[in-house]
Amino acid sequence: MAREIDEAWISEAIERHRRVEQLRDDYERAVGSHHVSVHSPDDSIEVTVTAAGQITDIQIHGGLQHRRPAEFARELQAAVASAAEAARWAREKLHDEIFGRLRSLGEA
């Protein structure tokens, strides 16, 4: 027995696919352009990262003469770890903002 082809459903599915592709492109642009800044636990290092996880800037606040290398390395590692977590958080928020309003194919 042949199945009926629902032309309206097919048209809606094609339009939905186009919309999802547009939202995906919007998301990719937003992830690449959204920046988040975090600080090391002692506030001496500031790391700026995109939501995609790319570090775009590192600022050192205060002099380095009084710091031991191991102490500085720990602070830098903590700041970079915080930046990675902030980027993940930003991606999730952007995803929810962009795709959260997408309704399912069965919804009216």
Biopython code that builds the backbone (N, CA, C, O; Angstrom):
import numpy as np
from Bio.PDB.StructureBuilder import StructureBuilder

atoms = [
    (1, "MET", "N", (0.835, -1.167, 0.000)),
    (1, "MET", "CA", (0.000, 0.000, 0.000)),
    (1, "MET", "C", (0.890, 1.244, 0.000)),
    (1, "MET", "O", (1.773, 1.352, 0.850)),
    (2, "ALA", "N", (0.690, 2.164, -0.905)),
    (2, "ALA", "CA", (1.494, 3.380, -1.013)),
    (2, "ALA", "C", (1.135, 4.352, 0.098)),
    (2, "ALA", "O", (-0.028, 4.471, 0.484)),
    (3, "ARG", "N", (2.144, 5.045, 0.607)),
    (3, "ARG", "CA", (1.903, 6.044, 1.646)),
    (3, "ARG", "C", (1.599, 7.380, 1.000)),
    (3, "ARG", "O", (2.163, 7.734, -0.036)),
    (4, "GLU", "N", (0.710, 8.104, 1.622)),
    (4, "GLU", "CA", (0.386, 9.440, 1.128)),
    (4, "GLU", "C", (1.526, 10.387, 1.442)),
    (4, "GLU", "O", (2.140, 10.318, 2.507)),
    (5, "ILE", "N", (1.794, 11.260, 0.512)),
    (5, "ILE", "CA", (2.811, 12.276, 0.729)),
    (5, "ILE", "C", (2.102, 13.540, 1.204)),
    (5, "ILE", "O", (1.220, 14.071, 0.528)),
    (6, "ASP", "N", (2.499, 13.998, 2.359)),
    (6, "ASP", "CA", (1.914, 15.206, 2.938)),
    (6, "ASP", "C", (2.777, 16.387, 2.509)),
    (6, "ASP", "O", (3.803, 16.673, 3.126)),
    (7, "GLU", "N", (2.356, 17.067, 1.449)),
    (7, "GLU", "CA", (3.118, 18.185, 0.882)),
    (7, "GLU", "C", (3.315, 19.310, 1.891)),
    (7, "GLU", "O", (4.387, 19.914, 1.933)),
    (8, "ALA", "N", (2.310, 19.602, 2.697)),
    (8, "ALA", "CA", (2.426, 20.671, 3.692)),
    (8, "ALA", "C", (3.490, 20.319, 4.727)),
    (8, "ALA", "O", (4.276, 21.172, 5.136)),
    (9, "TRP", "N", (3.508, 19.047, 5.149)),
    (9, "TRP", "CA", (4.494, 18.619, 6.132)),
    (9, "TRP", "C", (5.898, 18.715, 5.542)),
    (9, "TRP", "O", (6.828, 19.144, 6.224)),
    (10, "ILE", "N", (6.055, 18.325, 4.300)),
    (10, "ILE", "CA", (7.362, 18.402, 3.634)),
    (10, "ILE", "C", (7.803, 19.849, 3.519)),
    (10, "ILE", "O", (8.960, 20.163, 3.800)),
    (11, "SER", "N", (6.921, 20.723, 3.119)),
    (11, "SER", "CA", (7.264, 22.151, 3.014)),
    (11, "SER", "C", (7.667, 22.716, 4.369)),
    (11, "SER", "O", (8.634, 23.469, 4.479)),
    (12, "GLU", "N", (6.915, 22.343, 5.393)),
    (12, "GLU", "CA", (7.236, 22.818, 6.740)),
    (12, "GLU", "C", (8.586, 22.272, 7.199)),
    (12, "GLU", "O", (9.355, 22.985, 7.843)),
    (13, "ALA", "N", (8.877, 21.024, 6.875)),
    (13, "ALA", "CA", (10.159, 20.427, 7.253)),
    (13, "ALA", "C", (11.322, 21.122, 6.549)),
    (13, "ALA", "O", (12.367, 21.356, 7.156)),
    (14, "ILE", "N", (11.145, 21.451, 5.280)),
    (14, "ILE", "CA", (12.185, 22.168, 4.535)),
    (14, "ILE", "C", (12.411, 23.547, 5.144)),
    (14, "ILE", "O", (13.552, 23.969, 5.336)),
    (15, "GLU", "N", (11.321, 24.246, 5.447)),
    (15, "GLU", "CA", (11.441, 25.576, 6.059)),
    (15, "GLU", "C", (12.099, 25.475, 7.435)),
    (15, "GLU", "O", (12.923, 26.314, 7.797)),
    (16, "ARG", "N", (11.737, 24.460, 8.186)),
    (16, "ARG", "CA", (12.348, 24.267, 9.503)),
    (16, "ARG", "C", (13.839, 24.006, 9.365)),
    (16, "ARG", "O", (14.634, 24.536, 10.141)),
    (17, "HIS", "N", (14.226, 23.204, 8.397)),
    (17, "HIS", "CA", (15.645, 22.931, 8.165)),
    (17, "HIS", "C", (16.387, 24.231, 7.846)),
    (17, "HIS", "O", (17.477, 24.474, 8.365)),
    (18, "ARG", "N", (15.797, 25.050, 7.004)),
    (18, "ARG", "CA", (16.423, 26.347, 6.681)),
    (18, "ARG", "C", (16.570, 27.207, 7.927)),
    (18, "ARG", "O", (17.595, 27.858, 8.131)),
    (19, "ARG", "N", (15.527, 27.200, 8.761)),
    (19, "ARG", "CA", (15.561, 27.997, 9.986)),
    (19, "ARG", "C", (16.633, 27.484, 10.945)),
    (19, "ARG", "O", (17.349, 28.278, 11.555)),
    (20, "VAL", "N", (16.747, 26.185, 11.079)),
    (20, "VAL", "CA", (17.776, 25.605, 11.951)),
    (20, "VAL", "C", (19.164, 25.971, 11.432)),
    (20, "VAL", "O", (20.048, 26.315, 12.217)),
    (21, "GLU", "N", (19.360, 25.899, 10.127)),
    (21, "GLU", "CA", (20.656, 26.287, 9.543)),
    (21, "GLU", "C", (20.972, 27.756, 9.828)),
    (21, "GLU", "O", (22.113, 28.093, 10.142)),
    (22, "GLN", "N", (19.973, 28.625, 9.722)),
    (22, "GLN", "CA", (20.172, 30.044, 10.015)),
    (22, "GLN", "C", (20.509, 30.243, 11.497)),
    (22, "GLN", "O", (21.405, 31.017, 11.834)),
    (23, "LEU", "N", (19.799, 29.551, 12.368)),
    (23, "LEU", "CA", (20.087, 29.643, 13.796)),
    (23, "LEU", "C", (21.486, 29.118, 14.118)),
    (23, "LEU", "O", (22.181, 29.677, 14.966)),
    (24, "ARG", "N", (21.896, 28.050, 13.445)),
    (24, "ARG", "CA", (23.238, 27.498, 13.649)),
    (24, "ARG", "C", (24.291, 28.512, 13.240)),
    (24, "ARG", "O", (25.283, 28.694, 13.945)),
    (25, "ASP", "N", (24.087, 29.176, 12.104)),
    (25, "ASP", "CA", (25.013, 30.215, 11.663)),
    (25, "ASP", "C", (25.049, 31.373, 12.653)),
    (25, "ASP", "O", (26.122, 31.894, 12.960)),
    (26, "ASP", "N", (23.882, 31.780, 13.155)),
    (26, "ASP", "CA", (23.808, 32.844, 14.163)),
    (26, "ASP", "C", (24.574, 32.442, 15.418)),
    (26, "ASP", "O", (25.298, 33.249, 16.000)),
    (27, "TYR", "N", (24.408, 31.193, 15.825)),
    (27, "TYR", "CA", (25.098, 30.687, 17.010)),
    (27, "TYR", "C", (26.610, 30.704, 16.812)),
    (27, "TYR", "O", (27.344, 31.156, 17.691)),
    (28, "GLU", "N", (27.074, 30.223, 15.684)),
    (28, "GLU", "CA", (28.519, 30.196, 15.413)),
    (28, "GLU", "C", (29.105, 31.603, 15.428)),
    (28, "GLU", "O", (30.189, 31.819, 15.969)),
    (29, "ARG", "N", (28.392, 32.563, 14.834)),
    (29, "ARG", "CA", (28.864, 33.957, 14.861)),
    (29, "ARG", "C", (28.891, 34.492, 16.289)),
    (29, "ARG", "O", (29.851, 35.151, 16.690)),
    (30, "ALA", "N", (27.848, 34.213, 17.048)),
    (30, "ALA", "CA", (27.778, 34.697, 18.426)),
    (30, "ALA", "C", (28.883, 34.083, 19.288)),
    (30, "ALA", "O", (29.501, 34.780, 20.094)),
    (31, "VAL", "N", (29.127, 32.805, 19.123)),
    (31, "VAL", "CA", (30.161, 32.131, 19.910)),
    (31, "VAL", "C", (31.536, 32.723, 19.609)),
    (31, "VAL", "O", (32.364, 32.863, 20.509)),
    (32, "GLY", "N", (31.777, 33.065, 18.366)),
    (32, "GLY", "CA", (33.075, 33.632, 18.000)),
    (32, "GLY", "C", (33.265, 35.071, 18.417)),
    (32, "GLY", "O", (34.398, 35.529, 18.560)),
    (33, "SER", "N", (32.180, 35.788, 18.615)),
    (33, "SER", "CA", (32.304, 37.215, 18.909)),
    (33, "SER", "C", (32.004, 37.580, 20.365)),
    (33, "SER", "O", (32.300, 38.698, 20.786)),
    (34, "HIS", "N", (31.431, 36.671, 21.130)),
    (34, "HIS", "CA", (31.084, 36.958, 22.532)),
    (34, "HIS", "C", (32.320, 36.746, 23.402)),
    (34, "HIS", "O", (32.933, 35.680, 23.365)),
    (35, "HIS", "N", (32.687, 37.767, 24.189)),
    (35, "HIS", "CA", (33.872, 37.702, 25.051)),
    (35, "HIS", "C", (33.470, 37.676, 26.524)),
    (35, "HIS", "O", (32.496, 38.307, 26.934)),
    (36, "VAL", "N", (34.241, 36.933, 27.298)),
    (36, "VAL", "CA", (34.051, 36.844, 28.742)),
    (36, "VAL", "C", (35.421, 37.055, 29.381)),
    (36, "VAL", "O", (36.421, 36.525, 28.899)),
    (37, "SER", "N", (35.466, 37.830, 30.465)),
    (37, "SER", "CA", (36.718, 38.045, 31.198)),
    (37, "SER", "C", (36.610, 37.430, 32.580)),
    (37, "SER", "O", (35.573, 37.517, 33.237)),
    (38, "VAL", "N", (37.694, 36.809, 33.009)),
    (38, "VAL", "CA", (37.770, 36.221, 34.343)),
    (38, "VAL", "C", (39.101, 36.626, 34.974)),
    (38, "VAL", "O", (40.026, 37.053, 34.283)),
    (39, "HIS", "N", (39.179, 36.487, 36.293)),
    (39, "HIS", "CA", (40.391, 36.848, 37.023)),
    (39, "HIS", "C", (40.937, 35.644, 37.777)),
    (39, "HIS", "O", (40.213, 34.700, 38.097)),
    (40, "SER", "N", (42.227, 35.707, 38.049)),
    (40, "SER", "CA", (42.846, 34.687, 38.891)),
    (40, "SER", "C", (42.328, 34.864, 40.314)),
    (40, "SER", "O", (41.767, 35.910, 40.639)),
    (41, "PRO", "N", (42.507, 33.865, 41.159)),
    (41, "PRO", "CA", (42.010, 33.976, 42.540)),
    (41, "PRO", "C", (42.523, 35.219, 43.278)),
    (41, "PRO", "O", (41.807, 35.768, 44.116)),
    (42, "ASP", "N", (43.736, 35.667, 42.987)),
    (42, "ASP", "CA", (44.259, 36.847, 43.678)),
    (42, "ASP", "C", (44.036, 38.140, 42.886)),
    (42, "ASP", "O", (44.554, 39.191, 43.265)),
    (43, "ASP", "N", (43.278, 38.073, 41.800)),
    (43, "ASP", "CA", (42.952, 39.225, 40.942)),
    (43, "ASP", "C", (44.154, 39.845, 40.226)),
    (43, "ASP", "O", (44.052, 40.958, 39.710)),
    (44, "SER", "N", (45.260, 39.160, 40.190)),
    (44, "SER", "CA", (46.447, 39.727, 39.545)),
    (44, "SER", "C", (46.494, 39.451, 38.041)),
    (44, "SER", "O", (47.249, 40.096, 37.315)),
    (45, "ILE", "N", (45.690, 38.496, 37.574)),
    (45, "ILE", "CA", (45.688, 38.126, 36.159)),
    (45, "ILE", "C", (44.254, 38.159, 35.659)),
    (45, "ILE", "O", (43.348, 37.631, 36.305)),
    (46, "GLU", "N", (44.055, 38.780, 34.511)),
    (46, "GLU", "CA", (42.742, 38.811, 33.864)),
    (46, "GLU", "C", (42.877, 38.152, 32.502)),
    (46, "GLU", "O", (43.742, 38.516, 31.706)),
    (47, "VAL", "N", (42.017, 37.181, 32.244)),
    (47, "VAL", "CA", (42.022, 36.465, 30.967)),
    (47, "VAL", "C", (40.700, 36.732, 30.270)),
    (47, "VAL", "O", (39.631, 36.569, 30.859)),
    (48, "THR", "N", (40.781, 37.147, 29.003)),
    (48, "THR", "CA", (39.590, 37.343, 28.185)),
    (48, "THR", "C", (39.547, 36.228, 27.156)),
    (48, "THR", "O", (40.542, 35.927, 26.496)),
    (49, "VAL", "N", (38.369, 35.621, 27.032)),
    (49, "VAL", "CA", (38.197, 34.458, 26.173)),
    (49, "VAL", "C", (36.893, 34.608, 25.402)),
    (49, "VAL", "O", (35.930, 35.180, 25.914)),
    (50, "THR", "N", (36.856, 34.098, 24.173)),
    (50, "THR", "CA", (35.594, 34.058, 23.440)),
    (50, "THR", "C", (34.793, 32.870, 23.938)),
    (50, "THR", "O", (35.332, 31.976, 24.590)),
    (51, "ALA", "N", (33.506, 32.865, 23.630)),
    (51, "ALA", "CA", (32.671, 31.725, 23.998)),
    (51, "ALA", "C", (33.146, 30.455, 23.300)),
    (51, "ALA", "O", (32.847, 29.348, 23.749)),
    (52, "ALA", "N", (33.886, 30.610, 22.200)),
    (52, "ALA", "CA", (34.447, 29.463, 21.493)),
    (52, "ALA", "C", (35.661, 28.882, 22.220)),
    (52, "ALA", "O", (36.140, 27.803, 21.873)),
    (53, "GLY", "N", (36.160, 29.611, 23.241)),
    (53, "GLY", "CA", (37.299, 29.119, 24.008)),
    (53, "GLY", "C", (38.632, 29.704, 23.604)),
    (53, "GLY", "O", (39.660, 29.304, 24.149)),
    (54, "GLN", "N", (38.652, 30.638, 22.668)),
    (54, "GLN", "CA", (39.899, 31.252, 22.223)),
    (54, "GLN", "C", (40.284, 32.381, 23.172)),
    (54, "GLN", "O", (39.519, 33.327, 23.362)),
    (55, "ILE", "N", (41.470, 32.281, 23.767)),
    (55, "ILE", "CA", (41.963, 33.354, 24.626)),
    (55, "ILE", "C", (42.357, 34.516, 23.727)),
    (55, "ILE", "O", (43.164, 34.359, 22.811)),
    (56, "THR", "N", (41.779, 35.688, 23.998)),
    (56, "THR", "CA", (42.050, 36.867, 23.169)),
    (56, "THR", "C", (42.929, 37.894, 23.862)),
    (56, "THR", "O", (43.500, 38.766, 23.207)),
    (57, "ASP", "N", (43.045, 37.799, 25.203)),
    (57, "ASP", "CA", (43.870, 38.758, 25.916)),
    (57, "ASP", "C", (44.194, 38.226, 27.306)),
    (57, "ASP", "O", (43.388, 37.536, 27.931)),
    (58, "ILE", "N", (45.386, 38.562, 27.771)),
    (58, "ILE", "CA", (45.788, 38.292, 29.144)),
    (58, "ILE", "C", (46.410, 39.566, 29.673)),
    (58, "ILE", "O", (47.349, 40.100, 29.084)),
    (59, "GLN", "N", (45.887, 40.052, 30.781)),
    (59, "GLN", "CA", (46.407, 41.255, 31.424)),
    (59, "GLN", "C", (46.994, 40.864, 32.777)),
    (59, "GLN", "O", (46.389, 40.109, 33.538)),
    (60, "ILE", "N", (48.181, 41.392, 33.061)),
    (60, "ILE", "CA", (48.826, 41.187, 34.353)),
    (60, "ILE", "C", (48.684, 42.490, 35.130)),
    (60, "ILE", "O", (49.103, 43.545, 34.652)),
    (61, "HIS", "N", (48.110, 42.428, 36.300)),
    (61, "HIS", "CA", (47.919, 43.603, 37.148)),
    (61, "HIS", "C", (48.955, 43.567, 38.267)),
    (61, "HIS", "O", (49.002, 42.624, 39.057)),
    (62, "GLY", "N", (49.769, 44.594, 38.321)),
    (62, "GLY", "CA", (50.833, 44.656, 39.324)),
    (62, "GLY", "C", (52.129, 44.111, 38.748)),
    (62, "GLY", "O", (52.149, 43.519, 37.669)),
    (63, "GLY", "N", (53.181, 44.317, 39.470)),
    (63, "GLY", "CA", (54.496, 43.873, 39.017)),
    (63, "GLY", "C", (54.727, 42.397, 39.236)),
    (63, "GLY", "O", (54.023, 41.745, 40.008)),
    (64, "LEU", "N", (55.721, 41.884, 38.547)),
    (64, "LEU", "CA", (56.058, 40.468, 38.668)),
    (64, "LEU", "C", (57.316, 40.250, 39.503)),
    (64, "LEU", "O", (57.665, 39.109, 39.807)),
    (65, "GLN", "N", (58.005, 41.336, 39.880)),
    (65, "GLN", "CA", (59.280, 41.198, 40.584)),
    (65, "GLN", "C", (59.137, 40.476, 41.917)),
    (65, "GLN", "O", (60.022, 39.711, 42.301)),
    (66, "HIS", "N", (58.054, 40.704, 42.617)),
    (66, "HIS", "CA", (57.870, 40.102, 43.940)),
    (66, "HIS", "C", (57.277, 38.686, 43.886)),
    (66, "HIS", "O", (57.104, 38.058, 44.930)),
    (67, "ARG", "N", (56.974, 38.193, 42.731)),
    (67, "ARG", "CA", (56.289, 36.903, 42.612)),
    (67, "ARG", "C", (57.260, 35.778, 42.326)),
    (67, "ARG", "O", (58.204, 35.916, 41.548)),
    (68, "ARG", "N", (57.003, 34.683, 42.968)),
    (68, "ARG", "CA", (57.789, 33.484, 42.668)),
    (68, "ARG", "C", (57.197, 32.844, 41.419)),
    (68, "ARG", "O", (55.981, 32.889, 41.233)),
    (69, "PRO", "N", (58.018, 32.252, 40.562)),
    (69, "PRO", "CA", (57.503, 31.646, 39.321)),
    (69, "PRO", "C", (56.422, 30.600, 39.565)),
    (69, "PRO", "O", (55.439, 30.562, 38.825)),
    (70, "ALA", "N", (56.572, 29.763, 40.565)),
    (70, "ALA", "CA", (55.579, 28.716, 40.833)),
    (70, "ALA", "C", (54.245, 29.338, 41.242)),
    (70, "ALA", "O", (53.186, 28.862, 40.833)),
    (71, "GLU", "N", (54.294, 30.398, 42.046)),
    (71, "GLU", "CA", (53.074, 31.087, 42.469)),
    (71, "GLU", "C", (52.381, 31.721, 41.261)),
    (71, "GLU", "O", (51.165, 31.614, 41.101)),
    (72, "PHE", "N", (53.175, 32.380, 40.418)),
    (72, "PHE", "CA", (52.615, 33.008, 39.220)),
    (72, "PHE", "C", (52.005, 31.948, 38.300)),
    (72, "PHE", "O", (50.928, 32.162, 37.743)),
    (73, "ALA", "N", (52.672, 30.824, 38.139)),
    (73, "ALA", "CA", (52.168, 29.743, 37.280)),
    (73, "ALA", "C", (50.838, 29.210, 37.802)),
    (73, "ALA", "O", (49.931, 28.938, 37.015)),
    (74, "ARG", "N", (50.710, 29.058, 39.128)),
    (74, "ARG", "CA", (49.446, 28.584, 39.707)),
    (74, "ARG", "C", (48.313, 29.569, 39.441)),
    (74, "ARG", "O", (47.207, 29.163, 39.085)),
    (75, "GLU", "N", (48.583, 30.849, 39.610)),
    (75, "GLU", "CA", (47.563, 31.874, 39.363)),
    (75, "GLU", "C", (47.163, 31.904, 37.889)),
    (75, "GLU", "O", (45.983, 32.022, 37.559)),
    (76, "LEU", "N", (48.157, 31.796, 37.010)),
    (76, "LEU", "CA", (47.871, 31.794, 35.571)),
    (76, "LEU", "C", (47.054, 30.571, 35.188)),
    (76, "LEU", "O", (46.096, 30.678, 34.422)),
    (77, "GLN", "N", (47.424, 29.411, 35.716)),
    (77, "GLN", "CA", (46.685, 28.181, 35.419)),
    (77, "GLN", "C", (45.255, 28.294, 35.930)),
    (77, "GLN", "O", (44.325, 27.865, 35.248)),
    (78, "ALA", "N", (45.065, 28.852, 37.096)),
    (78, "ALA", "CA", (43.713, 29.016, 37.643)),
    (78, "ALA", "C", (42.890, 29.959, 36.780)),
    (78, "ALA", "O", (41.705, 29.716, 36.550)),
    (79, "ALA", "N", (43.510, 31.032, 36.302)),
    (79, "ALA", "CA", (42.799, 31.993, 35.458)),
    (79, "ALA", "C", (42.411, 31.355, 34.126)),
    (79, "ALA", "O", (41.300, 31.564, 33.638)),
    (80, "VAL", "N", (43.306, 30.589, 33.545)),
    (80, "VAL", "CA", (43.008, 29.923, 32.268)),
    (80, "VAL", "C", (41.924, 28.867, 32.457)),
    (80, "VAL", "O", (41.052, 28.723, 31.601)),
    (81, "ALA", "N", (41.965, 28.130, 33.560)),
    (81, "ALA", "CA", (40.917, 27.144, 33.839)),
    (81, "ALA", "C", (39.568, 27.843, 34.018)),
    (81, "ALA", "O", (38.546, 27.354, 33.536)),
    (82, "SER", "N", (39.564, 28.974, 34.704)),
    (82, "SER", "CA", (38.323, 29.742, 34.869)),
    (82, "SER", "C", (37.825, 30.257, 33.529)),
    (82, "SER", "O", (36.619, 30.292, 33.283)),
    (83, "ALA", "N", (38.745, 30.655, 32.664)),
    (83, "ALA", "CA", (38.355, 31.141, 31.336)),
    (83, "ALA", "C", (37.706, 30.026, 30.520)),
    (83, "ALA", "O", (36.721, 30.261, 29.821)),
    (84, "ALA", "N", (38.247, 28.826, 30.606)),
    (84, "ALA", "CA", (37.652, 27.692, 29.877)),
    (84, "ALA", "C", (36.239, 27.415, 30.387)),
    (84, "ALA", "O", (35.336, 27.147, 29.595)),
    (85, "GLU", "N", (36.047, 27.478, 31.697)),
    (85, "GLU", "CA", (34.720, 27.257, 32.276)),
    (85, "GLU", "C", (33.768, 28.384, 31.881)),
    (85, "GLU", "O", (32.598, 28.137, 31.588)),
    (86, "ALA", "N", (34.267, 29.617, 31.873)),
    (86, "ALA", "CA", (33.434, 30.758, 31.474)),
    (86, "ALA", "C", (33.019, 30.643, 30.005)),
    (86, "ALA", "O", (31.888, 30.975, 29.652)),
    (87, "ALA", "N", (33.923, 30.180, 29.161)),
    (87, "ALA", "CA", (33.596, 29.993, 27.745)),
    (87, "ALA", "C", (32.509, 28.930, 27.585)),
    (87, "ALA", "O", (31.584, 29.104, 26.791)),
    (88, "ARG", "N", (32.616, 27.832, 28.334)),
    (88, "ARG", "CA", (31.594, 26.784, 28.286)),
    (88, "ARG", "C", (30.244, 27.334, 28.735)),
    (88, "ARG", "O", (29.220, 27.081, 28.099)),
    (89, "TRP", "N", (30.247, 28.088, 29.833)),
    (89, "TRP", "CA", (29.024, 28.698, 30.350)),
    (89, "TRP", "C", (28.417, 29.641, 29.307)),
    (89, "TRP", "O", (27.208, 29.621, 29.079)),
    (90, "ALA", "N", (29.262, 30.468, 28.674)),
    (90, "ALA", "CA", (28.768, 31.413, 27.667)),
    (90, "ALA", "C", (28.173, 30.675, 26.469)),
    (90, "ALA", "O", (27.139, 31.084, 25.940)),
    (91, "ARG", "N", (28.821, 29.586, 26.038)),
    (91, "ARG", "CA", (28.269, 28.793, 24.926)),
    (91, "ARG", "C", (26.897, 28.252, 25.276)),
    (91, "ARG", "O", (25.980, 28.299, 24.456)),
    (92, "GLU", "N", (26.750, 27.738, 26.487)),
    (92, "GLU", "CA", (25.450, 27.204, 26.911)),
    (92, "GLU", "C", (24.384, 28.293, 26.924)),
    (92, "GLU", "O", (23.266, 28.074, 26.458)),
    (93, "LYS", "N", (24.722, 29.461, 27.454)),
    (93, "LYS", "CA", (23.761, 30.566, 27.510)),
    (93, "LYS", "C", (23.381, 31.013, 26.104)),
    (93, "LYS", "O", (22.203, 31.232, 25.822)),
    (94, "LEU", "N", (24.366, 31.151, 25.221)),
    (94, "LEU", "CA", (24.074, 31.541, 23.842)),
    (94, "LEU", "C", (23.224, 30.482, 23.145)),
    (94, "LEU", "O", (22.302, 30.816, 22.402)),
    (95, "HIS", "N", (23.529, 29.220, 23.381)),
    (95, "HIS", "CA", (22.752, 28.136, 22.781)),
    (95, "HIS", "C", (21.302, 28.216, 23.231)),
    (95, "HIS", "O", (20.382, 28.110, 22.420)),
    (96, "ASP", "N", (21.104, 28.407, 24.549)),
    (96, "ASP", "CA", (19.744, 28.513, 25.069)),
    (96, "ASP", "C", (19.011, 29.721, 24.483)),
    (96, "ASP", "O", (17.830, 29.633, 24.147)),
    (97, "GLU", "N", (19.719, 30.851, 24.363)),
    (97, "GLU", "CA", (19.099, 32.057, 23.810)),
    (97, "GLU", "C", (18.712, 31.872, 22.341)),
    (97, "GLU", "O", (17.639, 32.300, 21.917)),
    (98, "ILE", "N", (19.578, 31.245, 21.585)),
    (98, "ILE", "CA", (19.345, 31.132, 20.136)),
    (98, "ILE", "C", (18.428, 29.969, 19.800)),
    (98, "ILE", "O", (17.510, 30.127, 18.996)),
    (99, "PHE", "N", (18.653, 28.805, 20.393)),
    (99, "PHE", "CA", (17.874, 27.625, 20.032)),
    (99, "PHE", "C", (16.700, 27.374, 20.972)),
    (99, "PHE", "O", (15.830, 26.562, 20.658)),
    (100, "GLY", "N", (16.658, 28.040, 22.099)),
    (100, "GLY", "CA", (15.599, 27.817, 23.066)),
    (100, "GLY", "C", (14.219, 28.153, 22.544)),
    (100, "GLY", "O", (13.224, 27.589, 22.999)),
    (101, "ARG", "N", (14.153, 29.062, 21.596)),
    (101, "ARG", "CA", (12.850, 29.464, 21.068)),
    (101, "ARG", "C", (12.410, 28.610, 19.874)),
    (101, "ARG", "O", (11.357, 28.859, 19.288)),
    (102, "LEU", "N", (13.203, 27.617, 19.518)),
    (102, "LEU", "CA", (12.885, 26.740, 18.395)),
    (102, "LEU", "C", (11.826, 25.737, 18.825)),
    (102, "LEU", "O", (12.039, 24.980, 19.772)),
    (103, "ARG", "N", (10.707, 25.724, 18.150)),
    (103, "ARG", "CA", (9.649, 24.783, 18.508)),
    (103, "ARG", "C", (9.796, 23.498, 17.712)),
    (103, "ARG", "O", (10.437, 23.470, 16.661)),
    (104, "SER", "N", (9.203, 22.449, 18.221)),
    (104, "SER", "CA", (9.304, 21.163, 17.536)),
    (104, "SER", "C", (8.394, 21.151, 16.306)),
    (104, "SER", "O", (7.479, 21.966, 16.199)),
    (105, "LEU", "N", (8.646, 20.238, 15.397)),
    (105, "LEU", "CA", (7.893, 20.134, 14.152)),
    (105, "LEU", "C", (6.419, 19.840, 14.390)),
    (105, "LEU", "O", (5.567, 20.230, 13.592)),
    (106, "GLY", "N", (6.121, 19.159, 15.480)),
    (106, "GLY", "CA", (4.734, 18.812, 15.783)),
    (106, "GLY", "C", (3.938, 19.931, 16.433)),
    (106, "GLY", "O", (2.711, 19.858, 16.497)),
    (107, "GLU", "N", (4.630, 20.986, 16.924)),
    (107, "GLU", "CA", (3.922, 22.092, 17.562)),
    (107, "GLU", "C", (3.255, 22.980, 16.540)),
    (107, "GLU", "O", (3.747, 23.133, 15.422)),
    (108, "ALA", "N", (2.139, 23.564, 16.918)),
    (108, "ALA", "CA", (1.415, 24.453, 16.003)),
    (108, "ALA", "C", (1.897, 25.868, 16.123)),
    (108, "ALA", "O", (1.398, 26.752, 15.426)),
]
sb = StructureBuilder()
sb.init_structure("model")
sb.init_model(0)
sb.init_chain("A")
sb.init_seg("    ")
for serial, (resi, resn, name, xyz) in enumerate(atoms, 1):
    if name == "N":
        sb.init_residue(resn, " ", resi, " ")
    sb.init_atom(name, np.array(xyz, "f"), 0.0, 1.0, " ", f" {name:<3s}", serial, name[0])
structure = sb.get_structure()
